[in-house]
Amino acid sequence: MESLFNQIAVPGVGGVGWPLVVSLSQVLDGSPPIIIYDDDNFEGGRGIQRFPYIFNPKLPKVDWLRGHIETVWRKKPPMAYPRKLKASDFKD
């Protein structure tokens, strides 16, 4: 299936972003590439209660999700950036 997009950027992998990225990864398997941005980890808030067991709450959410997709779902993982999405991340 050919895509109309050359990449997909997801600005946050919390309650909505996490299942979105997992679903897109299953369907697209890396084409087009998925890029995830989130500067948060699992300390504080309720995120740690919504996700599967988190061994290290200091681990950035994007790194955990990348590993989860690669090892559990056996799909091509997204590119992960543990920071907020910036306007300069978009290219013409």
N, C-alpha and C positions, 0 to 999 in steps of 0.2 A: 504494500500500500504506500503510495507516494504522499508525502506530507506537503502542505502549503507553507509550513513553517521551517526555518532553518535551525531553530532551537526553542526550547520552552524554559522560561525562568519562573521559579516559584519563590516568592519573597516571604518565607516563613514556613516552618514545618511543625506547627502546633496541631491543634485539634482538627483543623480542616486540611492544612497542607500535608500532614502525614499520610492520611488515606489517599489523597489526591496523587501524591508522588508514587506511592506503592501501586495504585491502579494504573497510572500512566506508564510506569516501568514494566508492568506485566504486559500491557498491550503493545507498547512501542519498542521495548527491548533495545533502547539506545538510538533509535532513528526516528525522529530527530533527537539530538542529545537533550537531556533534562539537566538543568542547572538549579541547584537549591542554595538559598541564602537564609541564614538565621544566626544571630549572635547569641542565642540563648543556650543554656544547658538545662539539666533536669533538677537543679537545686531551686527550692522555693516553688511557689505556685502549685497547681494541681496536675501539671503535665505528667509527672512521674506516675500518677495514679491511672492515667488513661493508656499508657503504653505497656507493652510486655515488660517483664522484669528488667530493670536497669541496674547493672552491676556497679557502674561508676557514675554517680549523679553529676560529677564535674565534667563529664565528656560532652562536647558540643552535640546538640541534637542532630545536626547535619552529618557528623561523622558516624553517629550511631545508626542513623537511617541508611546511609550509604552501605555500611557493613551488613545491615539487616537485609537489604534488597539483594546484595551479592551472595550472602551465605544461605539465607532462608529461602528466598524466592528464586535463587539461581538465575537472576536476570542481570543485564548490564547495569551497573550502579550509576546514579547521577553524579555529575561533578558537584562537589560540595565546598561551599565557602562559609566558614564560621564568622560571618559578619553580615551587616545589613546590606540590602541591595541599594546601589547608588545609580543615579542617572548616567554616570560615566561608564557603567557596565554595558549600556546599550550601544551598539554600533550601527552605523548606517547601512 
